[in-house]
């Protein structure tokens, strides 16, 4: 974000996050991408030690009492490290949303506070083999047995699974299509995590498959009401998609900077390649798109902080996730084109950023799902009330020729 638009408090936080990102060991990034690291617990603990986790949560539970603008600002800086580390930064914020909004005070003390302090690590277990974007297609089942629930089923593509001390789990608690509930499930012998994926990118973040085999969960671990997970899911889509968008800004920025510096140093045909329009226009297009995406994401953060209309927030959040992640992919792709053959090697990190960016358009709801949400909420806004704006349709020469306006 441009400094002129930031408060002193925001600049200070941006610099904190920037300093932290600069200090992350290069070897950690290399080892994670080579799948030599299963879960970087020390990284999460260092974030907590700097009080960078859960920035927008209440101070009484270990947060800083800040807002979405602050979180987006910090996460853009962390996003330059790649998708895995950005996601691990985000998980306490995502799961913390459910605990903060729907949890009891006892649940916040037991799980939110230690998660923000780095004493417990967390993963969200939503996606299943039969249900990802189809949230209510989940088949993991929780049956009430006395004072417990007994969970059976599996989740997959769970980032952070290998290092998680507890999971935020959606499970079916009835036969009705929307009878899903949300639980905190602590790691136990009945909760098995398997590392089974050879991922194209976003490696080293502990992504795995989670099996629940007669896992007993105390009823006090139910978050919100039984069969009330739909409401929780809708709330959690805000942090899921906003953190995806903010991290994508950082990744895109990193890719642009690498490409622009390369174009300023690389010479061909007797001059710097940045002096050729074929190169300079790609840089210009990338910078413009990043600035536009950033403006949208920050506008959305302000709308959330201002408690804007829920439907408009859903639309803006979906727009932000779609635009920022598509921008990250396109910008990283353009950066590779600017670097040419050397960009296709691991001499530069562009190929890693490109691999990471590809997943961003899939997770936390595919960009196609974002389009569904955007148009749905837009039509609700458009048709809900008569606009005070000029009706431009009436400015046509033959606007009154109703016989020509055939709709059926």
Beta strands, then each sheet from edge to edge (+ up, - down):
strand 1: 122-125
strand 2: 141-145
strand 3: 148-158
strand 4: 166-172
strand 5: 180-186
strand 6: 191-194
strand 7: 208-218
strand 8: 222-223
strand 9: 267-268
strand 10: 271-272
sheet 1: 1+ 4+ 5- 8+
sheet 2: 2+ 3- 7+ 6-
sheet 3: 9+ 10-
end
